[in-house]
Amino acid sequence: MKVTVVGAGAVGASCAEYIAMKNFAAEVVLVDIKEGFAEGKAMDLMQTASLNGFDTKITGSTSDYSKTAGSAVAVITSGIPRKPGMTREELIGINAGIVKEVSENLIKHSPEVIIIVVSNPMDTMTYLVHKTSGLPKERIIGMGGALDSARFKYRLAEAIDCPISDVDGMVIAAHSDTGMVPLLSKATRNGVPVSEFLSQEEQDYVEQETRVGGATLTKLLGTSAWYAPGAAVSSMVQSILCDQKKMFPCSLLLEGEYGQNDICLGVPAIIGKNGVEKIVDITLTDDEKEKFNIAAEAVRKVNAELKL
């Protein structure tokens, strides 16, 4: 099975690296507009194959989408990264044009492809692909919730002072600093509610630090993070290609689910060989419902800027 990753920057290269190292794909194609950049990244990564024990072939291409033909999954990471002080929403003007062109080129050569959108503002870019690509809705997935949930679990384990494998938790709604809804009501340590281990003040701290997780890293790094986004994407791609049917919170087109229509927001879904196999309906608290709806309104305002 072939996987294409568009954008060979830090996030795209991390996606390719983690996918290759897990050894479930036959080939990963990196595509970038910068001459020789994807080819160089691919060569560098292939020179780790004997050291890291993988047989996945990694190739690079400068804007030649014919090399992506027959891809089962394509990941769109292209676009300008978020810079310190810049919100995800401010990226829309530049990145919308890039994402639209990329998705058209991918579908031209791989009409059965499943697209995973990483480019920011992610919920709006996912919505853009839905509105312009003509693909069935189950084959367009926004990555955000998988990453946000990983950051949530990191903060939970930090606050409880326990191994991260002990904790489970999920973040839904929007992939933005103000629109994330960490589901503390459902977060657990080995099946025990985290409220048994953390005070309300500590839970509030975890929620806040999760919400600003991306901004915190942008401030520290001077650009967007790449390791965790790459790992999140690789897990989703693996669930598709290996038909694992794992549940991820991810940005999907809602048509009545969670009381919303004609919008892409993060909700839990089963991800398998067909892409989105099922949107999972979970019970939210009144507070979580309110926050989810507020996030939806904020995303709609950003979507309006697409002028579709």
Backbone as CSV, one residue per row, in Angstrom:
resi,resn,N_x,N_y,N_z,CA_x,CA_y,CA_z,C_x,C_y,C_z
1,MET,0.841,-1.196,0.000,0.000,0.000,0.000,0.880,1.252,0.000
2,LYS,0.479,2.244,-0.770,1.238,3.482,-0.893,0.563,4.597,-0.099
3,VAL,1.400,5.386,0.564,0.935,6.557,1.303,1.673,7.774,0.766
4,THR,0.946,8.841,0.499,1.570,10.093,0.083,1.496,11.099,1.217
5,VAL,2.584,11.827,1.428,2.616,12.928,2.387,3.008,14.186,1.622
6,VAL,2.110,15.147,1.567,2.379,16.390,0.845,2.876,17.437,1.838
7,GLY,4.065,17.948,1.557,4.739,18.862,2.471,5.861,18.102,3.158
8,ALA,7.094,18.399,2.812,8.235,17.656,3.350,8.949,18.419,4.462
9,GLY,8.243,19.374,5.048,8.812,20.089,6.187,8.880,19.201,7.416
10,ALA,9.003,19.830,8.574,9.199,19.056,9.802,8.034,18.112,10.089
11,VAL,6.791,18.600,9.918,5.627,17.752,10.197,5.530,16.628,9.171
12,GLY,5.644,16.960,7.894,5.546,15.948,6.855,6.631,14.894,6.962
13,ALA,7.859,15.326,7.215,8.965,14.381,7.343,8.772,13.467,8.555
14,SER,8.231,14.031,9.644,7.956,13.204,10.825,6.868,12.177,10.530
15,CYS,5.834,12.592,9.790,4.794,11.639,9.366,5.422,10.490,8.596
16,ALA,6.242,10.828,7.595,6.870,9.807,6.761,7.762,8.893,7.596
17,GLU,8.517,9.472,8.505,9.435,8.684,9.328,8.682,7.683,10.206
18,TYR,7.639,8.149,10.906,6.902,7.258,11.805,6.149,6.178,11.027
19,ILE,5.591,6.538,9.867,4.896,5.543,9.044,5.877,4.472,8.590
20,ALA,7.041,4.901,8.120,8.048,3.943,7.649,8.542,3.043,8.777
21,MET,8.814,3.624,9.927,9.369,2.846,11.036,8.402,1.801,11.568
22,LYS,7.099,2.052,11.394,6.108,1.064,11.844,5.940,-0.071,10.839
23,ASN,6.496,0.106,9.623,6.638,-0.990,8.655,5.318,-1.590,8.171
24,PHE,4.264,-0.796,8.080,2.987,-1.335,7.607,2.654,-0.896,6.180
25,ALA,3.421,0.059,5.633,3.184,0.553,4.272,4.309,0.099,3.358
26,ALA,3.982,-0.168,2.095,5.010,-0.565,1.137,5.857,0.630,0.710
27,GLU,5.185,1.788,0.546,5.892,2.964,0.054,5.293,4.235,0.620
28,VAL,6.150,5.191,0.925,5.738,6.536,1.307,6.333,7.507,0.288
29,VAL,5.484,8.335,-0.313,5.943,9.346,-1.259,5.839,10.715,-0.602
30,LEU,6.952,11.417,-0.537,6.988,12.785,-0.019,6.928,13.749,-1.202
31,VAL,6.061,14.746,-1.131,5.939,15.741,-2.196,6.139,17.136,-1.614
32,ASP,6.886,17.960,-2.318,7.089,19.347,-1.869,7.314,20.224,-3.096
33,ILE,7.028,21.519,-2.957,7.215,22.437,-4.088,8.657,22.934,-4.184
34,LYS,9.419,22.817,-3.124,10.811,23.280,-3.137,11.678,22.263,-3.865
35,GLU,12.392,22.716,-4.875,13.175,21.836,-5.729,14.165,20.989,-4.920
36,GLY,14.053,19.675,-5.066,14.996,18.753,-4.444,14.779,18.488,-2.967
37,PHE,13.892,19.254,-2.339,13.726,19.158,-0.877,13.148,17.809,-0.464
38,ALA,12.056,17.398,-1.108,11.437,16.111,-0.770,12.371,14.955,-1.106
39,GLU,13.074,15.079,-2.231,14.015,14.029,-2.609,15.124,13.883,-1.567
40,GLY,15.610,15.030,-1.073,16.652,14.988,-0.052,16.165,14.397,1.253
41,LYS,14.962,14.798,1.678,14.396,14.244,2.914,14.199,12.726,2.774
42,ALA,13.694,12.300,1.603,13.464,10.878,1.375,14.770,10.094,1.428
43,MET,15.803,10.635,0.799,17.091,9.954,0.807,17.653,9.845,2.220
44,ASP,17.576,10.933,2.958,18.061,10.941,4.341,17.320,9.886,5.178
45,LEU,15.997,9.838,5.029,15.204,8.865,5.780,15.525,7.432,5.343
46,MET,15.712,7.204,4.035,16.041,5.854,3.567,17.384,5.379,4.104
47,GLN,18.280,6.314,4.380,19.579,5.928,4.916,19.517,5.543,6.395
48,THR,18.323,5.691,6.994,18.129,5.186,8.367,17.490,3.800,8.367
49,ALA,17.058,3.307,7.197,16.284,2.067,7.138,17.023,0.875,7.730
50,SER,18.295,0.704,7.369,19.048,-0.440,7.899,19.326,-0.290,9.387
51,LEU,19.376,0.950,9.852,19.636,1.206,11.275,18.374,1.030,12.109
52,ASN,17.244,1.433,11.544,15.972,1.376,12.280,15.132,0.157,11.932
53,GLY,15.603,-0.665,11.000,14.960,-1.945,10.731,13.623,-1.866,10.030
54,PHE,13.496,-0.980,9.036,12.250,-0.968,8.265,12.539,-1.177,6.782
55,ASP,11.538,-1.695,6.073,11.665,-1.982,4.647,10.769,-1.103,3.783
56,THR,10.020,-0.206,4.396,9.177,0.724,3.640,10.052,1.584,2.732
57,LYS,9.674,1.688,1.483,10.402,2.520,0.528,9.920,3.963,0.651
58,ILE,10.837,4.902,0.744,10.496,6.323,0.822,11.088,7.022,-0.398
59,THR,10.226,7.695,-1.158,10.687,8.431,-2.335,10.232,9.878,-2.226
60,GLY,10.919,10.753,-2.952,10.583,12.169,-2.930,10.247,12.683,-4.309
61,SER,9.433,13.735,-4.359,9.028,14.319,-5.634,8.853,15.817,-5.495
62,THR,9.388,16.560,-6.458,9.162,18.002,-6.505,7.949,18.279,-7.389
63,SER,6.787,18.394,-6.747,5.534,18.771,-7.416,5.082,17.827,-8.530
64,ASP,5.646,16.635,-8.607,5.219,15.670,-9.625,4.252,14.682,-8.979
65,TYR,2.966,14.960,-9.132,1.959,14.144,-8.465,1.714,12.810,-9.164
66,SER,2.273,12.637,-10.361,2.129,11.341,-11.023,2.803,10.238,-10.201
67,LYS,3.798,10.610,-9.414,4.489,9.629,-8.563,3.632,9.196,-7.379
68,THR,2.544,9.913,-7.132,1.656,9.551,-6.017,0.542,8.612,-6.465
69,ALA,0.484,8.293,-7.752,-0.623,7.504,-8.307,-0.822,6.199,-7.543
70,GLY,-2.089,5.904,-7.265,-2.416,4.665,-6.573,-2.274,4.732,-5.066
71,SER,-2.178,5.939,-4.519,-2.055,6.072,-3.058,-3.373,5.705,-2.384
72,ALA,-3.276,4.899,-1.339,-4.465,4.541,-0.555,-4.826,5.661,0.412
73,VAL,-3.807,6.318,0.938,-4.000,7.411,1.886,-3.056,8.548,1.507
74,ALA,-3.529,9.767,1.622,-2.682,10.941,1.411,-2.846,11.891,2.587
75,VAL,-1.736,12.424,3.037,-1.711,13.341,4.170,-1.306,14.720,3.668
76,ILE,-2.122,15.717,3.958,-1.817,17.083,3.527,-1.295,17.878,4.716
77,THR,0.007,18.152,4.692,0.619,18.976,5.743,1.065,20.319,5.191
78,SER,0.915,20.527,3.887,1.465,21.714,3.242,0.749,22.987,3.669
79,GLY,1.476,24.070,3.537,0.981,25.369,3.994,2.038,26.009,4.863
80,ILE,1.853,27.287,5.161,2.836,27.939,6.020,2.575,27.533,7.467
81,PRO,3.617,27.365,8.268,3.425,26.996,9.667,3.011,28.192,10.496
82,ARG,2.462,27.904,11.653,2.080,28.986,12.565,3.328,29.560,13.230
83,LYS,3.395,30.884,13.259,4.526,31.562,13.884,4.100,32.125,15.238
84,PRO,5.060,32.452,16.114,4.703,32.969,17.443,3.741,34.149,17.346
85,GLY,2.666,34.110,18.128,1.675,35.168,18.147,0.609,35.042,17.076
86,MET,0.770,34.089,16.177,-0.192,33.893,15.090,-1.193,32.816,15.484
87,THR,-2.477,33.091,15.289,-3.485,32.073,15.556,-3.622,31.163,14.339
88,ARG,-4.206,29.978,14.549,-4.449,29.071,13.424,-5.367,29.727,12.391
89,GLU,-6.326,30.529,12.893,-7.305,31.151,12.000,-6.657,32.136,11.025
90,GLU,-5.574,32.776,11.457,-4.903,33.763,10.610,-4.215,33.124,9.398
91,LEU,-4.065,31.830,9.433,-3.406,31.134,8.339,-4.318,30.897,7.143
92,ILE,-5.612,31.138,7.317,-6.595,30.653,6.336,-6.388,31.187,4.931
93,GLY,-6.086,32.474,4.803,-5.986,33.067,3.471,-4.963,32.388,2.588
94,ILE,-3.802,32.097,3.140,-2.730,31.474,2.358,-2.976,29.987,2.184
95,ASN,-3.309,29.316,3.281,-3.361,27.855,3.247,-4.563,27.288,2.493
96,ALA,-5.654,28.037,2.397,-6.829,27.530,1.677,-6.495,27.252,0.214
97,GLY,-5.812,28.165,-0.422,-5.443,27.980,-1.815,-4.515,26.803,-2.015
98,ILE,-3.580,26.631,-1.085,-2.628,25.522,-1.169,-3.349,24.185,-1.020
99,VAL,-4.196,24.083,-0.010,-4.878,22.819,0.272,-5.811,22.430,-0.867
100,LYS,-6.513,23.383,-1.447,-7.425,23.094,-2.561,-6.657,22.539,-3.753
101,GLU,-5.561,23.170,-4.107,-4.761,22.720,-5.249,-4.167,21.335,-4.992
102,VAL,-3.677,21.130,-3.788,-3.064,19.841,-3.444,-4.084,18.710,-3.520
103,SER,-5.268,18.929,-2.941,-6.280,17.874,-2.933,-6.716,17.528,-4.358
104,GLU,-6.821,18.526,-5.220,-7.190,18.272,-6.620,-6.137,17.415,-7.313
105,ASN,-4.874,17.704,-7.092,-3.787,16.923,-7.698,-3.754,15.501,-7.169
106,LEU,-4.006,15.332,-5.893,-4.006,13.990,-5.298,-5.119,13.128,-5.888
107,ILE,-6.324,13.697,-5.956,-7.480,12.941,-6.441,-7.349,12.620,-7.926
108,LYS,-6.711,13.495,-8.685,-6.493,13.255,-10.112,-5.733,11.953,-10.343
109,HIS,-4.756,11.678,-9.504,-3.906,10.496,-9.679,-4.311,9.319,-8.792
110,SER,-5.105,9.575,-7.763,-5.552,8.510,-6.850,-7.017,8.753,-6.497
111,PRO,-7.931,8.438,-7.405,-9.345,8.761,-7.184,-9.986,8.053,-5.994
112,GLU,-9.386,6.974,-5.507,-9.929,6.240,-4.367,-9.238,6.614,-3.048
113,VAL,-8.456,7.662,-3.078,-7.642,8.020,-1.920,-8.482,8.459,-0.714
114,ILE,-7.960,8.188,0.473,-8.495,8.736,1.727,-7.551,9.865,2.141
115,ILE,-8.096,11.050,2.375,-7.269,12.221,2.680,-7.328,12.550,4.172
116,ILE,-6.151,12.731,4.760,-6.035,13.208,6.139,-5.470,14.625,6.088
117,VAL,-6.208,15.574,6.628,-5.814,16.986,6.588,-5.134,17.370,7.893
118,VAL,-3.943,17.965,7.762,-3.187,18.438,8.926,-3.032,19.953,8.888
119,SER,-3.054,20.523,7.692,-2.834,21.968,7.516,-3.823,22.787,8.343
120,ASN,-3.324,23.880,8.906,-4.145,24.761,9.739,-4.697,25.957,8.955
121,PRO,-5.846,26.520,9.406,-6.703,26.053,10.501,-7.404,24.747,10.108
122,MET,-7.115,23.679,10.832,-7.399,22.326,10.397,-8.876,22.025,10.162
123,ASP,-9.755,22.453,11.065,-11.187,22.178,10.879,-11.707,22.846,9.612
124,THR,-11.262,24.058,9.348,-11.695,24.790,8.158,-11.073,24.215,6.895
125,MET,-9.813,23.791,6.956,-9.187,23.167,5.787,-9.848,21.823,5.465
126,THR,-10.254,21.102,6.478,-10.977,19.845,6.255,-12.322,20.125,5.587
127,TYR,-13.000,21.143,6.068,-14.277,21.557,5.478,-14.087,21.965,4.015
128,LEU,-13.006,22.665,3.728,-12.699,23.086,2.364,-12.562,21.880,1.437
129,VAL,-11.871,20.843,1.880,-11.700,19.638,1.061,-13.049,18.969,0.815
130,HIS,-13.905,18.948,1.824,-15.251,18.396,1.655,-16.022,19.160,0.583
131,LYS,-15.919,20.473,0.595,-16.714,21.309,-0.296,-16.180,21.364,-1.725
132,THR,-14.916,21.050,-1.923,-14.320,21.254,-3.241,-13.826,19.987,-3.926
133,SER,-13.696,18.879,-3.186,-13.045,17.697,-3.760,-13.984,16.717,-4.441
134,GLY,-15.228,16.633,-3.975,-16.155,15.648,-4.504,-15.993,14.259,-3.917
135,LEU,-15.076,14.094,-2.961,-14.889,12.790,-2.321,-16.041,12.495,-1.358
136,PRO,-16.364,11.212,-1.153,-17.336,10.856,-0.115,-16.837,11.319,1.247
137,LYS,-17.767,11.684,2.136,-17.367,12.295,3.398,-16.529,11.376,4.273
138,GLU,-16.704,10.042,4.120,-15.952,9.120,4.974,-14.474,9.052,4.589
139,ARG,-14.128,9.658,3.441,-12.732,9.607,2.989,-11.990,10.924,3.186
140,ILE,-12.540,11.809,4.018,-11.876,13.079,4.353,-11.862,13.211,5.871
141,ILE,-10.670,13.268,6.445,-10.511,13.248,7.896,-9.539,14.340,8.322
142,GLY,-9.920,15.132,9.307,-9.011,16.106,9.905,-8.324,15.506,11.113
143,MET,-7.020,15.689,11.218,-6.224,14.999,12.230,-6.382,15.525,13.650
144,GLY,-6.745,16.783,13.848,-6.583,17.509,15.106,-6.842,16.793,16.412
145,GLY,-8.001,16.147,16.556,-8.368,15.561,17.836,-7.425,14.495,18.331
146,ALA,-6.822,13.745,17.401,-5.871,12.702,17.791,-4.647,13.328,18.469
147,LEU,-4.177,14.440,17.920,-3.044,15.157,18.505,-3.432,15.812,19.826
148,ASP,-4.563,16.503,19.840,-4.992,17.192,21.057,-5.206,16.207,22.204
149,SER,-5.713,15.023,21.897,-5.940,14.008,22.931,-4.613,13.487,23.479
150,ALA,-3.606,13.359,22.616,-2.284,12.936,23.075,-1.694,13.971,24.032
151,ARG,-1.920,15.241,23.712,-1.433,16.308,24.602,-2.214,16.321,25.911
152,PHE,-3.494,16.030,25.836,-4.341,15.930,27.037,-3.826,14.824,27.956
153,LYS,-3.520,13.674,27.388,-3.036,12.546,28.192,-1.665,12.847,28.801
154,TYR,-0.847,13.571,28.058,0.443,14.001,28.595,0.255,14.867,29.839
155,ARG,-0.657,15.815,29.759,-0.903,16.704,30.895,-1.562,15.969,32.067
156,LEU,-2.444,15.021,31.757,-3.071,14.232,32.824,-2.027,13.424,33.586
157,ALA,-1.161,12.728,32.857,-0.129,11.913,33.496,0.827,12.773,34.314
158,GLU,1.121,13.957,33.795,1.993,14.897,34.506,1.359,15.329,35.815
159,ALA,0.067,15.660,35.770,-0.622,16.142,36.966,-0.810,15.045,38.007
160,ILE,-1.124,13.835,37.555,-1.328,12.719,38.481,0.005,12.161,38.964
161,ASP,1.057,12.403,38.175,2.390,11.833,38.429,2.348,10.312,38.297
162,CYS,1.934,9.875,37.111,1.833,8.445,36.836,2.330,8.162,35.423
163,PRO,2.574,6.889,35.088,2.961,6.566,33.708,1.866,6.980,32.740
164,ILE,2.258,7.466,31.583,1.253,7.939,30.628,0.392,6.788,30.109
165,SER,0.918,5.569,30.166,0.124,4.411,29.741,-1.026,4.119,30.696
166,ASP,-1.008,4.728,31.873,-2.085,4.552,32.856,-3.324,5.374,32.522
167,VAL,-3.141,6.451,31.736,-4.249,7.394,31.575,-4.904,7.270,30.205
168,ASP,-6.171,7.637,30.159,-6.898,7.709,28.896,-7.775,8.949,28.924
169,GLY,-7.895,9.592,27.789,-8.695,10.812,27.713,-8.873,11.239,26.276
170,MET,-9.816,12.116,26.047,-10.172,12.520,24.688,-10.496,14.005,24.639
171,VAL,-10.112,14.621,23.529,-10.432,16.022,23.273,-11.284,16.093,22.012
172,ILE,-12.413,16.783,22.089,-13.303,16.930,20.935,-13.445,18.413,20.567
173,ALA,-14.327,18.686,19.612,-14.677,20.041,19.151,-13.598,20.581,18.215
174,ALA,-13.142,21.821,18.413,-12.274,22.475,17.434,-10.803,22.306,17.770
175,HIS,-9.989,22.263,16.720,-8.535,22.214,16.898,-8.011,23.647,16.958
176,SER,-8.323,24.317,18.065,-7.879,25.692,18.274,-7.724,25.929,19.765
177,ASP,-6.998,26.982,20.103,-6.709,27.245,21.510,-7.971,27.464,22.333
178,THR,-9.000,28.036,21.722,-10.222,28.347,22.462,-11.340,27.341,22.217
179,GLY,-11.185,26.488,21.183,-12.286,25.610,20.804,-12.170,24.166,21.242
180,MET,-11.035,23.806,21.828,-10.887,22.422,22.294,-11.782,22.155,23.496
181,VAL,-12.317,20.932,23.573,-13.097,20.515,24.736,-12.501,19.218,25.280
182,PRO,-11.561,19.303,26.222,-11.035,18.102,26.862,-12.125,17.477,27.746
183,LEU,-12.408,16.212,27.532,-13.504,15.568,28.253,-13.013,15.017,29.593
184,LEU,-12.893,15.910,30.544,-12.451,15.504,31.883,-13.447,14.563,32.532
185,SER,-14.715,14.672,32.159,-15.738,13.804,32.751,-15.529,12.341,32.385
186,LYS,-14.789,12.095,31.295,-14.562,10.723,30.843,-13.109,10.283,30.961
187,ALA,-12.239,11.173,31.404,-10.822,10.835,31.538,-10.609,9.903,32.732
188,THR,-9.728,8.921,32.535,-9.520,7.916,33.582,-8.049,7.575,33.767
189,ARG,-7.762,7.015,34.940,-6.493,6.332,35.179,-6.824,4.870,35.453
190,ASN,-6.481,4.007,34.522,-6.813,2.581,34.631,-8.284,2.358,34.966
191,GLY,-9.149,3.119,34.304,-10.587,2.954,34.479,-11.190,3.738,35.627
192,VAL,-10.353,4.364,36.450,-10.829,5.157,37.588,-10.881,6.623,37.167
193,PRO,-12.001,7.313,37.380,-12.095,8.722,36.983,-10.952,9.557,37.559
194,VAL,-10.430,10.472,36.746,-9.299,11.283,37.204,-9.693,12.193,38.356
195,SER,-10.978,12.414,38.540,-11.435,13.230,39.675,-11.095,12.575,41.011
196,GLU,-10.803,11.276,40.991,-10.370,10.578,42.211,-8.929,10.918,42.568
197,PHE,-8.194,11.462,41.606,-6.767,11.737,41.811,-6.437,13.226,41.784
198,LEU,-7.292,14.016,41.126,-6.997,15.430,40.934,-8.101,16.304,41.510
199,SER,-7.697,17.394,42.145,-8.671,18.369,42.636,-9.276,19.107,41.459
200,GLN,-10.336,19.863,41.699,-10.942,20.644,40.627,-9.951,21.660,40.077
201,GLU,-9.167,22.243,40.952,-8.159,23.207,40.517,-7.135,22.545,39.600
202,GLU,-6.720,21.342,39.951,-5.750,20.613,39.129,-6.365,20.210,37.784
203,GLN,-7.631,19.828,37.802,-8.312,19.487,36.544,-8.427,20.710,35.635
204,ASP,-8.734,21.857,36.237,-8.827,23.095,35.459,-7.482,23.436,34.820
205,TYR,-6.411,23.187,35.573,-5.057,23.451,35.059,-4.756,22.546,33.862
206,VAL,-5.089,21.265,33.989,-4.875,20.312,32.899,-5.643,20.743,31.654
207,GLU,-6.890,21.157,31.849,-7.711,21.589,30.721,-7.095,22.794,30.028
208,GLN,-6.667,23.780,30.807,-6.094,24.991,30.232,-4.788,24.702,29.492
209,GLU,-3.921,23.883,30.100,-2.645,23.573,29.461,-2.838,22.755,28.186
210,THR,-3.877,21.935,28.157,-4.195,21.182,26.941,-4.627,22.130,25.836
211,ARG,-5.495,23.060,26.177,-6.009,24.010,25.186,-4.892,24.811,24.516
212,VAL,-3.892,25.208,25.293,-2.814,26.041,24.741,-1.579,25.207,24.408
213,GLY,-1.775,23.894,24.278,-0.643,23.004,24.019,0.143,23.379,22.779
214,GLY,-0.562,23.665,21.691,0.113,24.046,20.456,0.801,25.390,20.571
215,ALA,0.124,26.355,21.180,0.693,27.695,21.335,1.924,27.670,22.245
216,THR,1.875,26.829,23.276,3.023,26.698,24.180,4.260,26.232,23.420
217,LEU,4.085,25.235,22.577,5.203,24.711,21.805,5.672,25.710,20.752
218,THR,4.731,26.425,20.132,5.105,27.424,19.139,5.967,28.515,19.766
219,LYS,5.606,28.897,20.975,6.388,29.912,21.694,7.790,29.408,22.012
220,LEU,7.886,28.142,22.414,9.178,27.561,22.780,10.055,27.280,21.562
221,LEU,9.423,26.784,20.485,10.177,26.333,19.316,10.358,27.403,18.248
222,GLY,9.458,28.397,18.254,9.490,29.403,17.203,8.736,28.987,15.964
223,THR,8.129,27.817,15.990,7.313,27.303,14.887,6.412,26.207,15.433
224,SER,5.581,25.616,14.590,4.693,24.558,15.044,5.478,23.304,15.437
225,ALA,4.893,22.493,16.311,5.503,21.229,16.703,5.451,20.240,15.540
226,TRP,6.238,19.163,15.630,6.240,18.185,14.534,6.258,16.737,15.005
227,TYR,6.908,16.404,16.120,6.973,14.999,16.526,5.587,14.422,16.836
228,ALA,4.848,15.086,17.721,3.527,14.574,18.107,2.533,14.603,16.941
229,PRO,2.497,15.670,16.123,1.628,15.613,14.947,1.962,14.448,14.020
230,GLY,3.251,14.209,13.810,3.656,13.091,12.958,3.223,11.757,13.525
231,ALA,3.358,11.600,14.841,2.949,10.353,15.486,1.440,10.169,15.413
232,ALA,0.693,11.259,15.590,-0.773,11.175,15.511,-1.217,10.736,14.120
233,VAL,-0.623,11.335,13.095,-0.974,10.961,11.725,-0.635,9.508,11.447
234,SER,0.556,9.075,11.865,0.970,7.701,11.572,0.031,6.688,12.206
235,SER,-0.485,6.987,13.391,-1.426,6.078,14.051,-2.735,5.988,13.277
236,MET,-3.189,7.118,12.740,-4.422,7.122,11.956,-4.237,6.388,10.630
237,VAL,-3.105,6.619,9.967,-2.826,5.930,8.702,-2.751,4.422,8.926
238,GLN,-2.107,4.018,10.018,-2.003,2.592,10.321,-3.372,1.971,10.573
239,SER,-4.245,2.695,11.256,-5.587,2.168,11.511,-6.360,1.968,10.211
240,ILE,-6.091,2.831,9.217,-6.743,2.699,7.915,-6.161,1.525,7.131
241,LEU,-4.846,1.531,6.935,-4.227,0.516,6.082,-4.299,-0.883,6.678
242,CYS,-4.282,-0.970,8.000,-4.348,-2.280,8.660,-5.760,-2.613,9.125
243,ASP,-6.715,-1.764,8.780,-8.123,-1.954,9.147,-8.266,-2.266,10.634
244,GLN,-7.587,-1.465,11.464,-7.590,-1.714,12.906,-8.886,-1.295,13.583
245,LYS,-9.619,-0.402,12.928,-10.871,0.104,13.489,-10.671,0.700,14.886
246,LYS,-9.609,1.464,15.039,-9.367,2.179,16.289,-10.265,3.414,16.357
247,MET,-10.535,3.849,17.576,-11.339,5.049,17.763,-10.428,6.247,18.003
248,PHE,-10.599,7.253,17.164,-9.869,8.512,17.297,-10.870,9.659,17.290
249,PRO,-10.654,10.689,18.093,-11.394,11.924,17.876,-10.743,12.649,16.703
250,CYS,-11.519,12.964,15.671,-10.964,13.633,14.506,-12.020,14.531,13.880
251,SER,-11.569,15.454,13.060,-12.466,16.452,12.493,-13.197,15.863,11.297
252,LEU,-14.527,15.772,11.419,-15.355,15.131,10.408,-16.533,16.017,10.044
253,LEU,-17.069,15.808,8.841,-18.253,16.545,8.424,-19.465,16.022,9.187
254,LEU,-20.114,16.907,9.908,-21.276,16.521,10.705,-22.553,16.851,9.952
255,GLU,-23.476,15.897,9.961,-24.775,16.067,9.313,-25.864,15.659,10.301
256,GLY,-25.919,16.415,11.391,-26.890,16.155,12.444,-26.287,15.579,13.703
257,GLU,-25.116,14.948,13.584,-24.460,14.400,14.768,-24.066,15.533,15.727
258,TYR,-24.242,15.294,16.990,-23.912,16.257,18.044,-24.631,17.598,17.833
259,GLY,-25.781,17.532,17.138,-26.604,18.718,16.959,-26.056,19.732,15.976
260,GLN,-25.109,19.321,15.127,-24.484,20.253,14.195,-24.621,19.767,12.759
261,ASN,-24.687,20.724,11.837,-24.796,20.414,10.416,-23.844,21.276,9.603
262,ASP,-23.340,20.711,8.500,-22.521,21.445,7.537,-21.316,22.116,8.203
263,ILE,-20.579,21.332,8.967,-19.397,21.832,9.664,-18.486,20.650,9.984
264,CYS,-17.187,20.894,9.999,-16.228,19.866,10.418,-15.752,20.182,11.826
265,LEU,-15.960,19.242,12.725,-15.532,19.375,14.121,-15.023,18.036,14.626
266,GLY,-14.236,18.087,15.677,-13.672,16.881,16.252,-14.690,16.094,17.053
267,VAL,-14.902,14.849,16.638,-15.785,13.919,17.344,-15.148,12.535,17.268
268,PRO,-15.474,11.651,18.203,-14.885,10.309,18.158,-15.439,9.494,16.994
269,ALA,-14.554,8.747,16.338,-14.969,7.933,15.196,-14.117,6.678,15.103
270,ILE,-14.693,5.640,14.521,-13.967,4.414,14.246,-13.307,4.568,12.879
271,ILE,-11.988,4.375,12.838,-11.217,4.577,11.616,-10.691,3.229,11.123
272,GLY,-11.086,2.858,9.890,-10.670,1.580,9.322,-10.381,1.704,7.837
273,LYS,-10.462,0.583,7.119,-10.037,0.540,5.724,-10.842,1.459,4.815
274,ASN,-12.057,1.807,5.211,-12.888,2.701,4.403,-12.772,4.160,4.834
275,GLY,-11.879,4.428,5.771,-11.782,5.771,6.337,-12.616,5.836,7.592
276,VAL,-13.620,6.708,7.593,-14.506,6.818,8.754,-15.553,5.707,8.672
277,GLU,-15.435,4.739,9.536,-16.387,3.617,9.547,-17.664,3.997,10.307
278,LYS,-17.505,4.811,11.350,-18.666,5.174,12.167,-18.320,6.354,13.059
279,ILE,-19.216,7.321,13.142,-19.101,8.384,14.140,-19.735,7.872,15.430
280,VAL,-19.002,7.968,16.519,-19.455,7.426,17.804,-20.181,8.515,18.588
281,ASP,-21.399,8.240,18.966,-22.214,9.192,19.724,-21.996,8.959,21.213
282,ILE,-21.386,9.907,21.889,-21.159,9.785,23.330,-21.963,10.857,24.071
283,THR,-22.272,10.571,25.307,-23.055,11.497,26.125,-22.136,12.558,26.731
284,LEU,-22.463,13.811,26.493,-21.690,14.919,27.037,-22.425,15.545,28.211
285,THR,-21.674,16.150,29.110,-22.291,16.913,30.187,-22.852,18.200,29.602
286,ASP,-23.697,18.880,30.339,-24.262,20.151,29.855,-23.160,21.163,29.570
287,ASP,-22.142,21.191,30.431,-21.022,22.112,30.233,-20.257,21.780,28.958
288,GLU,-20.029,20.491,28.709,-19.317,20.066,27.505,-20.122,20.377,26.249
289,LYS,-21.446,20.180,26.322,-22.306,20.518,25.184,-22.223,22.002,24.868
290,GLU,-22.259,22.825,25.899,-22.199,24.277,25.698,-20.876,24.674,25.050
291,LYS,-19.785,24.114,25.555,-18.469,24.434,25.001,-18.347,23.944,23.563
292,PHE,-18.919,22.791,23.279,-18.899,22.237,21.920,-19.630,23.180,20.955
293,ASN,-20.780,23.668,21.368,-21.570,24.565,20.521,-20.898,25.919,20.327
294,ILE,-20.236,26.403,21.367,-19.489,27.657,21.246,-18.342,27.490,20.244
295,ALA,-17.669,26.342,20.334,-16.577,26.056,19.397,-17.104,25.996,17.968
296,ALA,-18.281,25.407,17.797,-18.879,25.304,16.467,-19.125,26.681,15.861
297,GLU,-19.633,27.600,16.669,-19.906,28.946,16.157,-18.622,29.653,15.749
298,ALA,-17.554,29.438,16.511,-16.271,30.060,16.177,-15.733,29.501,14.863
299,VAL,-15.857,28.196,14.666,-15.384,27.574,13.427,-16.206,28.067,12.239
300,ARG,-17.512,28.230,12.429,-18.363,28.726,11.338,-17.903,30.118,10.868
301,LYS,-17.467,30.946,11.795,-16.999,32.285,11.430,-15.734,32.205,10.578
302,VAL,-14.863,31.265,10.912,-13.651,31.074,10.108,-14.013,30.497,8.749
303,ASN,-14.919,29.515,8.733,-15.355,28.916,7.474,-15.918,29.960,6.513
304,ALA,-16.607,30.957,7.075,-17.236,31.992,6.237,-16.189,32.740,5.408
305,GLU,-14.948,32.769,5.891,-13.892,33.463,5.180,-13.458,32.727,3.917
306,LEU,-13.872,31.461,3.778,-13.529,30.702,2.577,-14.247,31.233,1.346
307,LYS,-15.420,31.858,1.572,-16.222,32.421,0.478,-16.493,31.368,-0.612
308,LEU,-16.970,30.223,-0.179,-17.258,29.126,-1.098,-18.514,29.420,-1.917
